[in-house]
């Protein structure tokens, strides 16, 4: 298609990994390019180009996309043909854009069919085609379907301008950035598309898209207004409170106190002061442009009930966007993230039995209770379950606090994890050391993008002579189950999907 297509595809792949790994590493993004020759018949072997050529999909599988798009156009009953455009260039531009949208729809349908036929655990997204050197170039992004679908989505059919979740908003922002880079390459002299946007900035753009979706009115400044309010203190206290997003006099909102003059949402200091009035289910009522007063939702069994989006200010620089009791997005220091992960019972049960085959149901339930307590630590911690807890506590005596052996309980674990280092217990639950600084040989399974806690756990479990499982809770909300590979059937780190 063009000289630097391989370079762009690799850049887009790295760009996708950098962006989506900040949300959930289990999304496993994969990017490839699809080129449809504009001047060739579909039976021509060169009519479809796939980059990379080593992709598991063959060009022949996409040969019927333009025919399918034409069939969509023939069945299109919209009144768009009745619109008269004064300037012929406007008419051509609109017709071309409509055709590109049909090609995008056809490409998506073909991809879904291929994935379903092969039984792949992939969710496909594709960009609107861009004309480049005689080809319609489509950027295709695939994510792990089970992980993507595990997050709560807003009701209604998603679309290019109608996001349903933070991962979906990030997909739209990513594809938009790829299309921008391709468009600039088409006009640049060197023809080398540049994808150099900061990953966190991509997620901020996704957060703004999501706020637009849940807003009842003009919400172009809603995301930044929430940032401004969360950054302020009132008489030294952090901002805590709730804001309901609904149109004025919404039937599902019971007014408690109505302001005579609505306060603009851009007046951050006034909004921060009014936030002190909120308590429990009663919050500020806003249409994303102004705050009208205080109110609360009617009960769920009321006929006029409707789930509304709410913004919960949790701490200094921190707030959350929720809908119908589900957290859509957490924002910390202007950085959108998905809700904190929780260890899933079935996943934990599977992994713990692989590492310790002799453990019984009561033992699994006991360790599960401890794992839940560890996952609730917001500052990050680590629980190391190893068959060699006693000799390892002796070996690491200079880099831990050895304790008189005792069965660990959730309340004691909560206290023991308040200091740095791991809590080391046997599969029976007996604790031998706290504040353990784990060691181990360097391994290729390390991840430079993760912190010291995660990488030390990887090194320890990879080189431990005893069966062991490390539960790593990071400060950013990630929770990893790291089994010792030589004692488990699954050697890869197991990252739990976010709970809701």
Secondary structure, DSSP 8 states (H G I E B T S, - for coil): --TTHHHHHHHHHHHHHHHHTTT-GGG--EEEEEEEETTS-TTSTTSEEEESTT-SS-GGGGTTHHHHHHHHHHT---GGGG---SSHHHHHHHHHHHHHHHHHHHHHHHHHHHHHHHT--EEEEE---EEETTEEEEEEEEEEHHHHHTS---SS--BTTB--SHHHHHHHHHHHHHHHHHHHHHHSSS--------HHHHHHHHHHHHHHHH-SS--TTHHHHHHHHHT--BTTB---EEEEE--TT-TTEEEEEEEEEEEETT-HHHHHHHGGG-BTTBEEEE-SSEEEEEEEE--TTSTT----EEEEEEETTEEEEEETTEEEEEEETTEEE---B---HHHHHHHHHHH-TT--HHHHHHHHHHHHHHHT-TT-EEEEEETTHHHHHHHTGGGSEEEEEEE--HHHHHHHTTSSSEEEE-TT-EEEEEEE-------TT--TTS-HHHHHHHHHHHH-SS-EEEEEE-TTS-EEEEE-GGGSS--S-EE--B--
